[in-house]
Structure formats: C-alpha cells, structure tokens
Amino acid sequence: MKKRITKFGLLYLLLGLFVSVSAQTPVDWDRVPEEVRNTNAFKRLEWFYRTREDSRGVFPKNFIQEQKVKELGKIKTYVQKGNKIQTTSDHWANIGPKAIDMTSSFIPYWGSVSGRVRGVAVHPTNPDIVYIGAAAGGIWKTTDGGTSWTDMSGDLNLLTFGAIAIDPNNTNTVYAGTGESAGGFNTTFFEGDGLYKTTDGGVSWTHITNGFGSNTQFSDIEVSPHNSNIILAGLGSANWNIGSQVNEGVWRSADAGLTWTRVSTSTDAFDVAFDPTTSSTKAYAASASSTGGFLISNDAGATWTQSNTGLPTPSTLKRIQFSISMSSPGTIYSIVYPGGGAFDVYKSTNFGASWSHLTPLAGDANQGWYDLCVAVNPSDPNTVFLGMHK
C-alpha cells in the first residue's frame, strides 16, 4: 500500500530538493516518490534545475558563468559597450528592433511604425551620424544616414529617454536625459532616473543625478557652442502616476554635466538654446507657466528674465517651442499651444525682445500638448518647418 504524502510533507520534500540543488548536492530525481513527481510543483522544479545540471548532476553557482565563457568561444566578434556585450554569433541572429506593420490593423494608414522617438541629435558636421532617444527603447546611433542603427544603451538602468544632445565642440561627448515631458499628464508616459553622459561616442555611459535627482522627465538638452562646460536642460512632468515633479524648470551645469543647478523654477520647461553668435553669452528658454513663457539670459543661462511682449499670457500656455535662425540669429520663431486644440506661430526679429503674430494656420493641433515642434532652415531665415498632430 502506498504511503500518502501530505501537503506539509510535499512542502518539506520540495524544500529539501531546493536546498540540495542550491548547496551543490547531487539530486537523484528518479527516486523521488511517484506521487510527488506527478505534481506540477515538482515538475517545475525538476524542469528548471535538472535541465541545467552539469555532468556531475549538480547545479553549481558558477554554472551560468561557465556557459557564458563557452558561448563566447563560439562568438565571432564581440564589443564591450558599457556593461553589455554586443555579439555576432553562429547561434544567434538579431531579429530587432523592427517596425510594427499596422497595415492590417484598425489603423492601416499608419503603415509600419516604431515606438516614440523623443530625442534626436545630428552630428554638427557629418549628417550621417545621428543619435536618437526613444521613449521606452533606449539610445540608438546611425553612422550611415539612418540605413542601419546600433543600440548604444548598454545595460543602463532605464531605457526611457526624452532628450539627447551632442557637444558641438567634442562630438564624441553626448548627453541623454531620461524620462519624457509633455504639456499634460498621461498614464503611458515614462519617467526617468537622471542623465547619462558618454565621451566615447556611446560605447560607455556615466550615470549622473547630482542636482536634479534620480526622478526626471527631460524636455531638452543643449551644450553651449562657446563653452563645452556649460549645458542647459529643460525638465517637466508627464507621468500621471507620479504627478508634478519638484525638479521642473531650467537646469544648468558649469562643469560638463557633473553637477547641476536649477536656474529657473518656471515649471514645464520645454525648450532651451544658446545664441549661435560667436562668443555670445545669450541663451533662451521656454516654459508653460505664469513665470515663464519665453525667457532670455545674458549670462550663459545663469539668470533669466521673461520676454513675452506680443506672446500670449504665459499662464494660458500648455506648451511652447522655439527655433533660432542660424543664418540670422536675431530671428526666432515660436509655436505655442494654449490648449483646446488651437496653436499659433510667432516671430521675433530682435533676439526675442518682442514678438509678432503670424498669419494663423488652418486647422487645430489637437495633440499639441505632445506633438509640437518648429525648425528654421539653417541657411534661410524665411523658411520654417512646423510639426504637430492635427
């Protein structure tokens, strides 16, 4: 007559087996009572440990490391990037990332799409080199104008990025701010854990939280073209679950990103920039708050004053972006989204001291709180590109 095993007896037996495999003691799986072997709990334990035992019938703690060494012996090439080894192997093939084909879905007009790209940085002298930061997909780099992309994220703590910038004076130095910002809140927006910096073109990264802390939602980052030590960043909020952040505003570093100081407490800081004029100390920022709107600094971002003559009342804004003409730096365009589906474009020809309202565009930017951008042709101050979601 078979002896029945109680639930407590089974628990102790499974616990004993777990202790045995953890303590490197061989386990004779076939001698376990049949009643126990037929339970799902035992089958799970056996499947996980028995299939991973070595020739001695034990599961040594260094087993995983031994397998890594064995696999590396089969790998043709590998590159250490941060804490991550990227490989080309005889046994593994990269299947992604790839765009999602939406043509057979309920939104077929989307075609093939990827995730949200929140930060883009183009090399100042080689347009084939571009870095992007995805909302929840890491940092990617192309050196062939976008034909192919390489994951530069390594084993970073988070892969949620909202802004990215190349140092124009040393193009191997790149700054990437984690977390995304928007002119409102949503449950699907991602928070970040600070700033990442590379000085070797993305091969390795340094994690920086000194100043703004480890909970961040970046809107923009800019490195001064006149002094690589001076960097500006705009921080806001967006994640509904964590609410408004205490570190919203314009931040400044004077030591190449190692430490940061909040130089403007105007919340929802969406845009920052430096005047491109040689040796200029002028800088600009934009935020959607009563103390913000368009901001001007004459000391490389250390202090700020409002300059909203001709612009809507700052407290009515939901989001504001701007772009400086590289060929005529006194010309600046600003696109504002006050909420309610409308948007407007403004122009300044006196370095942001005053603004004029341009002819209204047809239609509304219904998603202007999230999709809103403006860019001036670098060689023609009269050619402007706008981007919004209608």
LORO-285837 format. One record per residue (C-alpha): residue number from 1; x, y, z. Coordinates in pm, whole numbers, plus 32768, in hexadecimal, padded with zeros to 4 digits. Last residue first. Layout:
<recs>
   k   c1   c2   c3
 NUM    X    Y    Z
...
</recs>
This chain:
<recs>
   k   c1   c2   c3
 390 7E74 9A5E 71E9
 389 7FC5 99ED 726E
 388 80D7 9AF3 725A
 387 8215 9B42 719E
 386 8276 9C92 710F
 385 8389 9CE0 7014
 384 8407 9E3E 6FD1
 383 84A4 9EDF 6E9F
 382 84CF A056 6EC7
 381 8611 A042 6F91
 380 86C1 9F8C 6E71
 379 880C 9ED5 6EA5
 378 87BD 9E12 6FE2
 377 8652 9DD4 6F76
 376 858D 9E21 70AE
 375 84F1 9D10 7185
 374 83AB 9CFA 7249
 373 831A 9BE4 731F
 372 81D7 9B6F 73C3
 371 8152 9A0F 73FB
 370 8102 99E3 7570
 369 802B 9B03 75EC
 368 7FEF 9B54 747F
 367 7F11 9A23 745C
 366 7DE8 9ADA 73CB
 365 7EC5 9BB8 72F7
 364 7DA5 9C71 7256
 363 7D4E 9CCA 70F3
 362 7DBE 9DD8 7002
 361 7EF2 9E9E 7063
 360 7ED9 9FF7 70FA
 359 7FA0 A10B 704B
 358 80C8 A15D 712A
 357 80AE A200 7281
 356 81CC A2EF 72C6
 355 82C1 A2D1 73E7
 354 839F A3AD 74BD
 353 84FA A39A 7560
 352 852E A23C 74D1
 351 8675 A285 741E
 350 85E9 A3B0 7361
 349 853F A312 7233
 348 8439 A251 72F8
 347 8331 A170 725D
 346 81F7 A0CB 72E3
 345 8135 9F92 7280
 344 7FE5 9F30 7314
 343 7F39 9DF3 738A
 342 7DD2 9D8E 73CF
 341 7D46 9C43 744D
 340 7CC1 9CB6 759E
 339 7E19 9CEF 7630
 338 7EFA 9E21 761F
 337 7FE9 9D84 7525
 336 8102 9E6B 74BF
 335 81F0 9E6E 7398
 334 8318 9F5B 73A8
 333 83F8 9FDB 7294
 332 853D A096 72D3
 331 85F4 A18C 71F3
 330 8713 A242 729D
 329 87EF A117 724E
 328 87E3 A153 70D4
 327 8895 A030 7029
 326 885B 9F41 714C
 325 86EE 9FA8 716C
 324 867E 9F53 72CC
 323 8562 9E60 7317
 322 844E 9E68 741D
 321 8362 9D84 74DD
 320 823D 9DD3 75C7
 319 8144 9CF0 767C
 318 8005 9D12 7744
 317 8006 9E8B 7744
 316 7F00 9F61 77F2
 315 7FE7 9FBC 7916
 314 80E2 A050 7820
 313 7FEF A159 779E
 312 8000 A139 7624
 311 8133 A1C9 7574
 310 8154 A330 74F9
 309 823E A39B 7611
 308 8299 A257 76C1
 307 8402 A28A 772A
 306 8430 A1FA 7887
 305 8583 A21A 7933
 304 8689 A111 7983
 303 87CA A0DC 7A49
 302 88F3 9FEC 7A22
 301 8897 9F8A 78BF
 300 89C5 A008 7802
 299 89C1 A15E 78AB
 298 88CB A21F 77D3
 297 87A3 A138 7810
 296 8652 A152 7765
 295 850A A0A1 77B5
 294 83D7 A06B 76DA
 293 82A2 9FFE 779A
 292 8305 9FD8 7905
 291 8291 A05E 7A54
 290 8123 A00A 7A0E
 289 8186 9EB7 7983
 288 81BC 9E0D 7834
 287 8335 9E25 7811
 286 8427 9EA8 770D
 285 859D 9EDE 771F
 284 86A0 9FBB 767A
 283 8813 A001 769A
 282 88F1 A12F 765E
 281 8A5F A119 76C1
 280 8AD6 A141 755A
 279 8C3E A0DF 7509
 278 8BE8 A0BB 7395
 277 8A74 A0DB 7352
 276 89C1 9F8B 7378
 275 88DD A00C 7490
 274 88AC 9EE8 757D
 273 8770 9E19 7596
 272 866B 9D8D 7688
 271 850D 9D01 7652
 270 83F3 9C60 7717
 269 840C 9CE1 787B
 268 82C9 9C6C 791E
 267 82F7 9D39 7A5B
 266 83A9 9E85 7A79
 265 84A0 9E3F 7B93
 264 85C2 9ED2 7AD0
 263 8735 9E9F 7B17
 262 871C 9D3E 7BA7
 261 8885 9CD6 7BE5
 260 8932 9BA2 7B59
 259 8A6F 9ADB 7B9B
 258 8B46 99FD 7ABB
 257 8AB0 9A7F 7977
 256 8BDE 9B23 78DB
 255 8C38 9BF1 7A10
 254 8B58 9D25 79F2
 253 8A0F 9C68 79F5
 252 88C0 9D15 79D7
 251 8756 9CB5 7A19
 250 8618 9D58 799B
 249 84D6 9CF4 7A4A
 248 842B 9BC8 7AE7
 247 84E9 9B26 7C08
 246 83C4 9B00 7CF9
 245 830F 9A1E 7C03
 244 819D 9A34 7BB7
 243 80E5 98EA 7BD0
 242 817C 9792 7C10
 241 806B 96BB 7B75
 240 8006 97B9 7A6F
 239 8160 97BA 79D0
 238 8195 9900 7912
 237 827F 99EA 79CC
 236 837F 9AF3 7976
 235 84F5 9B1F 794E
 234 85B7 9C01 7861
 233 872F 9BDC 784D
 232 884F 9CCD 781B
 231 89C0 9C79 77FA
 230 8AFA 9D45 783A
 229 8C42 9C86 7849
 228 8C53 9C6C 76D0
 227 8C7E 9DE4 76AE
 226 8C26 9EAC 7574
 225 8B40 9DB2 74C8
 224 8A88 9D93 7616
 223 89F8 9C36 7643
 222 887C 9C13 7629
 221 878B 9B21 76D1
 220 860F 9B14 76A6
 219 84CB 9A90 773B
 218 854C 99AE 7850
 217 8473 98F7 794E
 216 8542 98A1 7A7F
 215 8541 97D5 7BC1
 214 86A8 9799 7C32
 213 86FE 98F5 7CAD
 212 870E 9A4B 7C05
 211 885B 9AA5 7CA4
 210 8949 997E 7C81
 209 888A 986F 7BC4
 208 8993 9806 7AC7
 207 89C7 96A8 7A34
 206 8B04 9684 7966
 205 8AED 95D2 7817
 204 8BC5 94EE 7742
 203 8BE0 94AF 75CB
 202 8AFD 95D7 757F
 201 8BEB 96B1 74B8
 200 8D0C 9698 75AB
 199 8CC5 97B2 769F
 198 8B70 9733 770D
 197 8A7D 97D6 77FE
 196 8939 9757 7898
 195 8843 9831 7957
 194 8749 97E1 7A67
 193 8661 96BF 7ABC
 192 8544 96E7 79C6
 191 83C8 96EE 79BE
 190 82F9 965D 78A5
 189 81B2 96D8 7816
 188 809E 95D1 77FC
 187 7FC4 964B 7918
 186 7FA8 97A4 787F
 185 7FDA 9905 78FE
 184 7FEB 9A59 7857
 183 80CD 9B32 7784
 182 81CB 9A1C 775A
 181 8314 999B 77EA
 180 83CE 9856 77B3
 179 84B6 979D 78A0
 178 862C 977B 787F
 177 871F 9884 7808
 176 8830 9825 7711
 175 8976 98E7 76F5
 174 8A75 989F 75E4
 173 8BEC 98D5 75D9
 172 8C90 983B 74A6
 171 8C39 997D 73EC
 170 8D27 9A57 74AF
 169 8CE0 9BC5 7466
 168 8B7A 9B8E 73F1
 167 8B2F 9AC4 752E
 166 8A1B 99DF 74B6
 165 88C1 99EE 7555
 164 87AA 98FB 75B8
 163 8651 992B 764F
 162 852C 985B 76CF
 161 85BA 9701 770C
 160 852B 95CA 77B2
 159 8623 94A9 77A4
 158 8663 9493 791A
 157 8780 940F 79EF
 156 8871 9403 78CC
 155 88F1 92B0 785C
 154 8983 932F 7717
 153 88AC 943A 7677
 152 896C 9465 7533
 151 888A 938C 745B
 150 8907 93A5 72F6
 149 8840 9424 71CD
 148 884D 93E3 7057
 147 87E6 94AB 6F26
 146 87B9 95E0 6FFD
 145 88BF 96C4 6F62
 144 89D8 95C9 6F6C
 143 8A69 95FF 70CA
 142 892B 95B0 7188
 141 8902 95B1 7300
 140 87F5 9537 73EE
 139 87A9 9587 755A
 138 86A1 94C5 761A
 137 8547 9445 75C2
 136 8444 94DC 76AB
 135 841B 9644 763A
 134 8530 9616 753B
 133 8672 96E0 7530
 132 870F 9717 73DD
 131 8876 974D 7373
 130 88D9 97B2 7212
 129 8A15 9795 7141
 128 89D3 97B2 6FCA
 127 89AD 992A 6FF0
 126 8B24 9951 702C
 125 8B86 9AB1 709C
 124 8A9B 9AFD 71BF
 123 8A45 998E 7208
 122 88CA 9974 7220
 121 881F 994B 7371
 120 86BA 98C8 738C
 119 85EF 989B 74CB
 118 848A 9825 7507
 117 846C 9704 7411
 116 8323 9651 7458
 115 831C 94E3 73F7
 114 8334 9468 7291
 113 8238 946B 7178
 112 81F1 93B8 7032
 111 80B3 9435 6F87
 110 7FF0 952C 705B
 109 7EDB 952F 6F55
 108 7E7B 93D0 6FC6
 107 7DE7 944D 7110
 106 7CF9 932F 7169
 105 7E14 9241 711D
 104 7E82 919B 6FD8
 103 7F6C 92B6 6F71
 102 7FF9 92D9 70D1
 101 814C 9237 708C
 100 821D 9263 71C4
  99 837B 92E5 717C
  98 84A4 920A 71CF
  97 858D 9205 72F6
  96 85E5 9100 72B9
  95 861E 8F9A 724F
  94 8793 8F87 729D
  93 8815 8E2B 7250
  92 88A0 8D36 734C
  91 895C 8BF0 7324
  90 8A8B 8C49 724F
  89 8AA6 8D8D 7311
  88 8AD8 8F03 72DB
  87 8ADA 8F9D 7430
  86 8A90 90CD 7500
  85 8B1A 90A9 765F
  84 8A6F 9191 7755
  83 8AFB 9240 7886
  82 8B5F 9377 77C7
  81 8B92 92F9 7668
  80 8C81 91D0 7653
  79 8C97 9164 74E8
  78 8C86 8FFE 7471
  77 8CF7 8F46 733B
  76 8CE0 8DE2 72B9
  75 8C33 8D4D 73E5
  74 8C61 8BDC 7428
  73 8D5E 8C09 7541
  72 8C79 8D14 75D1
  71 8B72 8C05 75F5
  70 8C54 8B2C 76CD
  69 8CB5 8C53 77A9
  68 8B48 8CAB 77D9
  67 8AF8 8B3F 782A
  66 8BFE 8B3C 793B
  65 8B6B 8C7D 79C8
  64 8A15 8BD9 79DC
  63 8AA5 8AAA 7A8B
  62 8B65 8B73 7B8F
  61 8A67 8B25 7C9C
  60 8A89 89B3 7C56
  59 894E 88F0 7BFA
  58 89AC 8789 7C3F
  57 898E 8643 7B7E
  56 8B02 861D 7B4C
  55 8AE4 8656 79D5
  54 8A48 87AC 7A11
  53 88E3 87EF 7A76
  52 8815 88EC 79B1
  51 8701 8807 7936
  50 86DC 877B 7A93
  49 86B5 88D1 7B36
  48 859A 897C 7A78
  47 84D8 884E 7A02
  46 84FA 879A 7B50
  45 8476 88C2 7C18
  44 8353 88F5 7B27
  43 8302 8784 7B29
  42 830D 877F 7CA4
  41 820E 8897 7CC4
  40 8134 8801 7BB3
  39 810E 86C1 7C77
  38 8149 8570 7BD0
  37 82A8 8549 7C5F
  36 821D 8568 7DC0
  35 8131 8443 7DA0
  34 8242 8382 7CED
  33 832C 839B 7E15
  32 847E 8440 7DBC
  31 8577 8335 7D56
  30 858C 83AD 7BEE
  29 8604 850B 7C50
  28 873C 848A 7CF9
  27 87BF 85DD 7D6E
  26 8931 8631 7D7F
  25 898D 8729 7E94
  24 8A02 8880 7E16
  23 8966 8936 7F3D
  22 885C 89D7 7E64
  21 8800 8886 7DCE
  20 87E2 87EC 7F26
  19 872A 8911 7FC2
  18 8629 8906 7EA9
  17 85FF 878E 7ED3
  16 85CD 87B6 8048
  15 84CB 88C6 8012
  14 8417 87E4 7F1D
  13 8414 86D0 8021
  12 83A8 87BC 8137
  11 8287 8840 8068
  10 8221 86E3 7FFF
   9 8218 8675 8169
   8 814A 87A7 81C2
   7 8057 875A 80AB
   6 8040 85F5 812A
   5 80EC 84D0 8083
   4 8022 8392 8069
   3 80D1 8247 80AB
   2 808A 814D 7F9C
   1 8000 8000 8000
</recs>
